[in-house]
Amino acid sequence: MRRLPQTCGRVVSGLLALLLASAVALLASAQPAAAHGTLAMSTPASGATVSEPLTSVQLYFTEKAAANAFFTITAPGGVRVDNGWSYGEPKPLDKPVREYFLVNGQFEPREYTTGFPAVVPVSHLPAKGQYSVSYLSVASDGDTVRGTLTFRYNGRVTAAPQGWSAPSTQPDPALVAATEQHGSSGQGSAVPTTAVESAAPPSAAAAAPPTGSTEESGPGALAWVGWAVAVAAAGAAAGFVVWRRRRSASTGKSTGRGRTSSANSGRRGGGARSTTRTGAGRTVGAKPSGGKVGGATVAQATGDRRRPTTVPAARKGNAVVTARTGVAVDPTATDAAAKAPTTTVGAATVDPGPRPDTDLGGVTPGSRLSNTHLALLVGGLVIALLAGFGLARLGTGDENPAGGNARPPAAGQAEPATDGHQHPAGTGPHTHRGDGATGETLATGTTVSAGGYTLQPLERSQPPGVRADYRFRIVGTDRQPATRFAVVHDKPLHLIVVGRDLSGYQHLHPTMAPDGTWSVPVTLARPGGYRVYADFSVTATNGTQVPLVLGVDHTVPGAHTPTALPPVQAQATAGPYAVSMNGTPTVGVTAPMHFQVSGDPTTPVQLEPYLGAYGHLVVVREGDLGYVHVHPEPELVDGSVKFWLTAPSSGRYRAFFDFQVAGKVHTAEFTINVP
């Protein structure tokens, strides 16, 4: 095997540079968000603390809010303190925003440096604590702009204006209809959607209308893992090469330059004598035929002027060691080494080393990389880069840059179109498209199948008052039971049972057998019809978690007298505790809801985490039994459990609030009327 035209170090360096450049280019190709008319900044800023009374909140969008846009400001106690809104004077944004528009099949960037404010007056500041701002609008291209932000006020309390009453207005029905038709692309905080430093626009091939997710698009966890694998592999290889070269120069191993190809050994330096002048002033000679003097091979030195030459040698054991490089020369060097021509540099006569046709196939272990080693290294780097790129594609391949949504799934693959989960502002409040009828995009559990999965009960009825196992499976499009479930709130699946008259609520946690059959004992005291909801998250083929809620009917035979829905009240009892609910549920708007638990005035109630949170809220709509599972803020907010609820429509709802005190779970029930 013949040596490459350039040195191995240069070849490896070039290849590593190419690989690193490729990795950087791939990293730079992360797709930015493509939402339109988004919130760019606010005054006060999201998460800010305000010490002085304020009279308004300004929300700056990348274009003017719709004329029928809707805004709310909610005080810590859950009471609204907003007082209409108006347009303000545009002003430069603190940080420019870049958005992308699909034009003739291609995404074209559009940069915004001006913010268009919506000014929402604050009537008064009734308490210190966290204030919440919610907004709902429609962009000029039809995208829904929906989101929330919070700020904390610690200044003095201000009184309400004379004759003031908290607003309970709802959004314009035309605005709600527009948002339901186009889905949601809002954001959860007042930050630029995409800064001007962002990279290339989304791929036109990925263009698709948003399907309801309000999270900003971007590479997922697998994408970043993929890029990290590629960059780390290239960096590790570079470090390995540098380490080997330094080790070769410092550990006393041969450089492997004393061997030439057989085809050229006869014509190189015939009859030349190689000598080295020692520090003692005597010259050690190397015979052309053997290349040895006193049993030791003469030390060689490189002719590369960029490297220090070999200087006075010393004897160490049975080898000659150069004073500067410290490289021990193998005493059994080949005769070809002695035949090579020599060069005198300073006080030493040295060998210029091998010619470009030197064979590296026989280098010793620990020497410079051979062609075989180089091929293995480069092959490994290519595989690592391809693996990283593949992981990245898994992380981003199913994302829609227009809204951060998955493309339509293949058969048997879950689609994130029906999860019914609403997450708190602490993680960017958003909702996911539901599986209800047209326009009902936030209530789930009204169908037995969604997202490529079906709830398949093995029992559909049971006698009243009898404890019986309820068994079921979650079956994919391949008709096989699903067995890969993500743990959410400490459980892989939550089973909710409620009567069709919205009574008899139960929150259960079944167990799954290896064959995918779930079971849990259930006791239903009253005859009648019930709805069973399976609330879970499956792991899709691309590794992402897809939350779903499936619902099916269950019957208890016997004479049934429906229970009338209790009237709307802000107070409820749960065991020995009183629970208050404060907030204004609003159609299509993410509104805060506060639940405060109190007991004996002399003994404060210490709420305990239950299933990973301080409370859980299930809301079921009267009539079609549409299900809304709302997630809380991760921590208590001003002593209360805070949820973000987006009412999917007007109507009456029953809310079930689960909480835990002293190791025991209690449930407070409320009736909600959304006008």
PyMOL commands that set and color helices and strands:
alter all, ss='L'
color gray80, all
select helices_A, chain A and resi 8-28+173-182+204-206+221-250+262-265+335-339+371-396+425-427
alter helices_A, ss='H'
color red, helices_A
select strands_A, chain A and resi 39-43+49-50+56-61+70-74+86-87+91-103+106-121+129-138+144-153+274-277+283-286+292-293+296-297+313-316+319-322+343-345+348-350+399-400+405-406+421-423+430-431+449-450+453-457+467-476+493-499+506-508+511-512+517-523+528-539+545-556+571-574+577-583+591-598+607-608+616-621+627-630+641-645+651-661+664-674
alter strands_A, ss='S'
color yellow, strands_A
deselect
rebuild
show_as cartoon
